[in-house]
Amino acid sequence: MKASTERTKREERIDDLDVRILDALQDDARRSRDSIGRMVGLSAPAIHERIRKLERTGAIRGYAALLDAERVGSDLLAFVRVFIDHPRYEGAFVSAVTSMPEIQECHWVTGSASCLLKARTRDRQELQKLILDRINALEGVRQTETIVVLSTSKETPRIHLDAMEDRP
């Protein structure tokens, strides 16, 4: 049993080569295994095995196409601070907002608000319906505060991995 646990811990450890592979995939998840292999000095089969390990251990959760919100008609971006009366309402709240397609992210935060939602809608009217008719109507929601984004200077799904290179 101890050998199995040690192998699992060793398998979950991310080394410098894994960091370089993850960086390459963040740049372009459709990049070929052969291309990544040339970048890091490994064969395509070795890259394939490392990527499978990263997927298996959860370091890679999935792959997605990055869309241009304006071109697909979801121009309005808003952040919604939600104030929940009591922790007993949190489970139902999370279930409800995770089923709302307009909600891209839900974060539990420090400060006076309970959570912060990132929402994308077609327009102000759709945002108003989302907030007033759906979010504020949830049991336990005391109030919301909405911040509408006027423009975005930077938005990226990329995770900064330089700090991982210093890990033991």
C-alpha positions in Angstrom: 0.0 0.0 0.0 2.8 2.4 0.8 4.5 1.8 -2.6 1.2 2.6 -4.3 0.8 5.8 -2.3 4.4 6.9 -3.1 3.8 6.1 -6.8 0.6 8.2 -6.8 2.4 11.2 -5.1 5.3 10.9 -7.6 2.8 10.8 -10.5 1.0 13.9 -9.2 4.1 15.9 -8.9 4.6 18.4 -11.6 8.2 18.8 -12.8 9.8 21.4 -15.1 9.0 19.4 -18.3 5.3 19.3 -17.2 5.3 23.0 -16.7 6.8 23.5 -20.2 4.1 21.2 -21.7 1.3 23.0 -19.8 2.6 26.3 -21.1 2.6 25.0 -24.6 -0.9 23.7 -24.3 -2.1 27.0 -22.8 -0.7 28.8 -25.8 -2.5 26.3 -28.2 -4.3 23.2 -26.9 -4.5 21.9 -30.5 -0.7 21.9 -30.9 0.6 18.5 -32.0 2.4 16.2 -29.6 5.3 16.1 -32.0 5.5 20.0 -32.0 5.5 20.0 -28.2 8.1 17.3 -28.1 10.4 19.3 -30.3 9.9 22.3 -27.9 10.8 20.3 -24.8 13.1 17.6 -26.2 10.9 14.6 -25.8 9.3 12.2 -28.3 5.7 12.5 -29.3 4.8 9.3 -27.4 6.5 10.6 -24.2 4.6 13.8 -24.5 1.3 11.9 -25.0 2.0 9.9 -21.8 2.8 13.1 -19.8 -0.3 14.8 -21.0 -2.4 11.7 -20.1 -0.8 11.8 -16.6 -1.6 15.5 -16.3 -5.2 14.8 -17.3 -5.5 11.8 -15.0 -4.2 13.8 -12.0 -6.5 16.7 -12.7 -3.8 19.3 -13.6 -5.5 19.5 -17.0 -9.3 19.7 -16.4 -10.3 19.8 -20.1 -10.0 21.7 -23.3 -12.1 24.5 -24.8 -12.4 26.9 -27.7 -12.0 30.5 -26.6 -14.8 32.5 -28.2 -15.0 36.2 -28.9 -18.0 37.3 -26.8 -18.9 40.2 -29.1 -18.9 38.1 -32.2 -21.2 35.5 -30.6 -23.6 38.0 -29.2 -22.8 38.1 -25.5 -21.5 41.6 -25.4 -22.4 42.6 -21.9 -20.0 41.5 -19.1 -21.0 42.1 -15.5 -19.7 41.1 -12.1 -22.4 40.6 -9.5 -21.7 40.7 -5.8 -24.3 38.6 -4.0 -25.1 38.9 -0.3 -26.6 35.8 1.2 -28.5 36.0 4.5 -27.3 32.7 6.0 -24.9 29.8 5.1 -27.9 27.4 5.1 -28.9 28.9 1.7 -25.5 28.5 0.1 -26.0 24.9 -1.3 -29.2 25.7 -3.1 -27.8 29.0 -4.3 -24.7 27.3 -5.9 -27.0 24.6 -7.5 -29.2 27.3 -9.0 -26.4 29.6 -10.3 -24.3 26.8 -11.8 -27.3 25.8 -13.9 -27.7 29.4 -15.3 -25.8 29.5 -18.6 -25.2 33.2 -18.4 -23.1 32.7 -15.2 -19.5 31.9 -16.2 -17.9 31.9 -12.7 -19.1 31.8 -9.1 -16.5 32.6 -6.4 -16.9 32.7 -2.6 -15.1 35.8 -1.5 -14.0 37.6 1.6 -15.5 41.0 2.6 -19.1 42.0 3.0 -20.4 40.0 0.0 -20.9 36.2 0.1 -19.9 35.5 -3.5 -18.9 37.1 -6.8 -20.5 36.1 -10.1 -19.2 36.7 -13.6 -22.1 36.9 -16.0 -22.3 37.5 -19.8 -25.5 38.4 -21.5 -26.7 39.8 -24.8 -27.8 43.2 -23.5 -28.9 45.2 -20.5 -32.4 43.8 -20.6 -31.2 40.2 -20.4 -28.9 41.2 -17.5 -31.8 42.9 -15.7 -33.9 39.7 -16.0 -31.1 37.5 -14.9 -30.4 39.6 -11.8 -34.0 40.6 -10.8 -36.0 37.6 -11.8 -33.6 34.8 -11.3 -30.7 35.7 -8.9 -32.5 38.0 -6.5 -35.5 35.6 -6.5 -33.3 32.8 -4.9 -34.1 32.0 -1.3 -31.6 33.6 1.0 -30.3 36.3 -1.4 -30.6 39.5 0.6 -29.2 41.8 -2.2 -27.0 42.1 -5.2 -24.6 44.7 -6.4 -23.9 44.7 -10.1 -20.8 46.1 -11.8 -21.1 46.5 -15.6 -17.8 46.3 -17.5 -17.4 49.1 -20.0 -14.3 47.7 -21.7 -11.7 45.0 -21.1 -7.9 45.6 -21.3 -6.9 42.0 -20.4 -8.8 38.8 -20.0 -7.1 35.4 -20.1 -7.7 31.9 -19.0 -4.0 31.4 -18.8 -2.5 30.4 -15.4 0.9 31.8 -14.6 3.2 28.8 -14.1 6.6 30.4 -13.4 6.1 30.0 -9.6 5.7 26.2 -10.1 9.2 25.9 -11.3 10.5 26.8 -7.8 8.5 23.9 -6.2 10.4 21.0 -4.7 
